[in-house]
Amino acid sequence: MGIIVQKFGGTSVGSVERILNVAERVIEEKNRGNNVVVVVSAMGKTTDQLVSLAKEISSSPNKREMDMLLTTGEQVTISLLAMALLEKGHDAVSYTGWQAGIKTESVHGNARILDIDPTRVQSELNQGRIVIVAGFQGLTESANISTLGRGGSDTTAVALAAALKADKCDIYTDVTGVYTTDPRYVKTARKLLSVSYDEMLELANLGAGVLHPRAVEFAKNYSLPLEVRSSMERETGTIIEEEVKMEQNLVVRGVAFEDEITRVTVLGLPHSLTSLSTIFTTLAKSHLNVDIIIQSTTNEKTNLSFSIKSEDLEETLAVLENNKESLQYEGIESESNLAKVSIVGSGMISNPGVAAEMFEVLANNDIQVKMVSTSEIKVSTVVEESKMLQAVEALHEAFELSGKAVHS
């Protein structure tokens, strides 16, 4: 008897009818002879509704109290799913994240999992029970409730699977797998039957919302097979693992995109060896994530540009302003209404000229590239937000990603 961890997102549990459907999927896995742990998100738009309630009270709600509020969403789902399974004659028990032994760092709103004590969950499995665990949450060392940030239920599921030494983790969502790009926006997008951890990690980091990047990191570190599949349709999804079959040799496997990007430029930094490390250390202390970085030097002064999520602009500017004396810069400029468009594929390592082809495609479509970042298996560009989807469609077509479901 193996252990299978199943994760169901907010859309999959968005109504009582859908929770009953999830219960059937769980029972099917149980009837195959496996022990089952189920990780669930809050129902539908519950988290957004809770955030709206908080905003009615405060424009900048206390982060500890926000965690206290938001974790109630998952508690509703776990209890309803446990009731549904019990009603169908299957022994089940629900646990919050902290009851399941999930310990996190002391950061509210975007904590990382430090450790999981699976003893309690394992004990329930040993007694034949289905265990339902609230995703997205844990407990800090000082016994405060914490949340793992958007998409944190994916991380909960994979981390639990690793702690339990599970055979597999299935991520059930509202799509049938990982696509060459988002099929909601590009109708010719096609499902990948398999994809490597590294490719999935890049896609997830670059805006592909089907999986949380930390979840992919956990899976890679513990060599845990993942499958992204539909909660509504019974068909094979996308397997994410270390080695994938190269049945169709696509140089580029996918196009990822993310809107609401802002470019911040810090002007007139002193030309010293420590100025860059000082500025990024200052931002990191406030848990502000910086992405693409460009540096230029003129007249013994350094100008530094970097991209951030637009929602972080106000806090980024405040942190920089508060530390102006120590950072010794002359001024700050920012440009919003930008987007990031990226191509990803492990085949790029052995195929020089892919970046050049990408820039040529964008130029031919009159799309200006404002920032660039590259790695062995991806090229990211920052473009005007209004031209984001045009860029995605052009690149998807140029790199021949349309067609039937493909192996990566």
N, C-alpha and C positions, 0 to 999 in steps of 0.2 A: 504494500500500500504506500503510494507516494503522497507528497504534499503539493497541492496546487494553490497558488494565491491568485485570486481574481480581483480586478479593480474595475469599478463601474463609476463613470463620471456623472456630473450633474444632470446632463441631458438624459442619460440612461435611467436615472431615478427621479425624473421630473414630475411624476404623478403617481398616484396609487396604482393605476393600471400598469405603469412601467416598473414599479417596484415589484408587482406580482410577476411580471415577465422576468425580471432579474432573479427572483426566487426560483423560477422554473429552470433558468440557466445554471444556477447553483446546484439544484437538485440533480440535474443531468450529470454534472461533474462528480457529484457525490456517488451517484449510481454507477459510475465507471470504476468505483472501488478506491477513489482517492479521498484523503483528508482535505478539507477545503477551508481556506481562510479568505474572507471577502473584505475588501477595503472599499469604502464608498465615500463619495463627495456629498455636499449639501444638495438638496433637491433644486434642480433648475436654476432659477435666478435668485435663490434665497440669499446667497452671499451679497449680491448687488443690492438687494432690498435692505439687508442689515446695514450695509455701508451707508445707504441713503438715510436710514433712520438716524445713524450717528451724526451725519452731516447736518441734519436738522437741529441737532443740539449744539454741535461745535464744528467750526470750519476746519479745525485741526485737532481731531479727537486724540485723547491720550492713548498711546500705543498699547500699553498693558491692558487697558479696558477694552480696546478694540479686539484684542485677542480673546478676551473673556466673552465678548459679544459674538464674534464670528464663529467660534468653535461650537456654538449652540446649533448651527445649521446642520453639521454632520451628525450631531446627537439625535436629531429628529429622524434622519434617514436610517441610522443603525437600529434604532428601536423598532421602526416600522418594518424593516426588512426581517428582523428577528421574529416579530409577530407573524409576518407572512409565512415564514418557514415553519414556525411552530403550528400554525393553523393548517399547514399542509402535511403535518405529521412528522416533521423532521426536527430533531433536537438542535436548538441553536441558542447562542448567547451573544449579546452585544457588549463591546468594550469601547470606551473612549481611548484616545491615543495614550494617555498617561496610565490608564488601567492595563493597557497592553504592553507597558514597559518601555515606551519610547521616551528617551531622554535627549534634550536638545541644549544647544548653547543659549545663553541668556540674552537673546536678541528678539525683540517683539516685532512681529510682522513678516519676518523673513529668516527665521532661525534654521540652522542646520542640525541634522540628527547627529548626536555624538555617540550614542550607544542604544542598543535595544536588549532588554532582558526578556527573552521569549518564554520564560518558565511558565507563566500563567496561561498563555495561549497554547503552548505545547501540552500542558496538563489537560486542557479542555479537549484538544484533538485526541489525546490518548483515550478519553472517555467517549469518543465517537461523535462529539458535538461539532457543528459548523460554527466557526467563530467569525463574527462580523466586527470589524474594527473601523473606527472613525479615522478617515484620512486627514492630512493637512495639519496635524496637531501633535503636541507632546508636552513634556514638563521640563522646566529648567532645574538647575541644581538647587535654586532657592525656592523650589516648589511653586513656581508661577506657571500658569498655562501659557503656551507659546504656539504660534502658527508658523507654517513652513513656506508661506508665500503662495502666490498663484501657481496652480499645478502641483501643489505639494502632496496631493493624494497619490500621484504617480510615485513620488519618492517614498512615501509611507509603504506602499505596496511592495516595491522592489527591495527596500531595506528590510521589511519583515520577511520577505521570501529568502533573503540572504541569511538573516539571523536564524531562520527555521531550517536552513539548508533545503529549501523547497526544490522540486524538480523543474518547476517552470513558473513564470508569472505571466498571466494573460491580462492585457490592458483592454478592456471593453470600452468602446467609444461610439460616437454617432457616425463614424466613417468605417469603411470595411478594411482599412489598413493604412499604410504609409504611401502617399502618392508622390509622383514626380513634382507636383506643386499642389497648392490648395485647390481641390476640384470645385469648391464653391465659387471660385473666381475664374478659373481656367477650365473650360468644359472638356478640353482634350487631355486633361491630366489623367495619368494611368497609374494603377496600383503596382508597387514593387512587391514581388513575392518574398524577397529577402534583401537585407541591407546590413552592412557591418556596423559594429558599435561606433567606430570613429565617424563614419558618414552620418549616422543618426545623431551623434552628439553635435556635430557641426550644424545639421539641419535644425535641431532643437534649439541650439543657441542662437541661430540666425532667424528665428521667428516661426518655424513650423510648430504650430501649437498642439500637435497630436501627442507629443510626449515632453515631459519636463526634463531639462538637461541633467539635473542631479540624479534623476531616476536612471538615465542612461549610464551615467558615471558609476553608480552603484552596480548596475548589471555588468558592466565591463570589468570592474574591479573583482567581482565575485564569479565571473564567467557564467552568469545566470541567463539562460535563454528567455527572451521576451517575445510575446506575440501580440501585436496590435490587431484587434478584430472588432467586428460590429456586434453591438449588444442586441440588435433587432434582427439581423440577417444571419443565417447559419451557413457561413462560408469561410474558407481559409483566409486568414489575414496576412500580415507581413511578419516574418520571423526576423528578429534582430539578434545576431550572434557574431562571434569573432570571425569565422571563415564563412564566406558566402560563395555560392556557385556562380561562376562567371559565364552563364549560359548565353547572355547577350551582353557583349562588351561595350557598355555605354561609358564613354569618357566622363561625361557629366551625368549624375544620377538624379539630381533634383535642383529645383530653383526655389529658394526660400525668400520671404520678404517680410518686412516689418515697418509699419507706419509710425507716425508720431515720434520722429527722431529730431533732435536739435543738435546743431554744431555750436560749440562754445569755443571762442578764441581768446586766449590770454595774451595780451600784448605787452611787449617791453619787459620781459623777464630778464634778470641778470644772466649774462653768459658765463655760467659756472657749471661745474660737474654735478652739483647737488640740487640745482633748481628743479629739475624734472622729478627726481625722487621725492623732494619735499612737497611738491604740489599734489602728486598722486597719493602720497601717504596721508596728506591732510584730507583728501576726498575719501580715501578708503576708511579712515577712522569714523566717518559719518555714514559708512555703508553705502556710498554712492558708486555705482558701477560705471566705469568709463570704457568705451569700446574702441573705435578706430582713432588712432593718434597720428597727427602730422606735426612735424617740427620744422621751422625755418629760422635761419639766423642771418641777420643783417646788422652791420655797424655795431658789432659786439653786443647786440641785444637779441633775445630769442622770442619768437612768437610761437605759441603752442595751440594747436586746434585739436579738439577731441569731440567725439559724438557721445550723447547720452540720450536716455529716454526723455521725451518732452515733459513728462510728469515730474521729473527730478530737477527741472531747470531752476525753479524758485529756490529750492534748498541748496543746489550747487552754487548759485550766485551768492546766496547768503553766507555759505561756508567760505567762499573765496574772499568775499568782502570782509568778513570777520578776521581773516588771516592775512589781510593785505600788507600789513607792516612786516611780517616775517617772510612772506613770499616775494615782496619787493617788485610787483608788476606795476605797469603804468595804466592799463585799462583792460576792459573786457567787452567783447562783442558776442552776440549770439544770433543764430539764424535758425528759425523753426520752420515748420511745414516741409520737413524732409522725410525721406524714407530710405531704408536699407534694402538693397536687392543683391542676392548672392547666388552663385552657382557652386554646387558641391559634387565631388566625385573622386574616389580613390584612383580612378584611371588617369586623373590629371597629373599624377606624379611622373608618369612615363610618357606624357604627351605634351611637349612644350608647345607654346603658342595658343593655349586655351584662353589665357587672359587677353591676349591681343585680339582674338576672335570676339570675345565678349565686348571689348571696348569698341570694336568695329561695328558690331550689331547695334550698340547703343547710339553710336555716332550717326549711323544710317537712319536711325529713328528720331534724330534730333533731340537726344536726351543727354544733357550735360552731366558729367561725372564730377562730383564735388569732393569726394574723399574715396580712398581705396585702401583695402587691407587684404593681405593674402596669407595663405598657409599652404602646406603641401597638397591639401585636398579641397581648398575653397578659395574663391575670390569674392570679396564683398565690395559693393560700391554704394555710396550715398548719392541719391538723386532727389529731384523735386518730388514731393509727395503726389502731386497731381499727375505725374508721369509714371508712378510706381507700377500700376497694372499693365500699362503699355510696355514697359521694360520687361516685366515678367513674361508676358505673352510672346514677345519677340525672342527672348532668350530660350524659352521653352520650345519654340518652333525651330530656332536656329540649331539647337543641339539635339534635335530629332528625338524629343522625349514623348511625343504623342504616339498613340498606338495601343496595342493590347498590353495587358499586365506583363511586367518584365522582371526577370531576375536581375539583381545588381551584381 
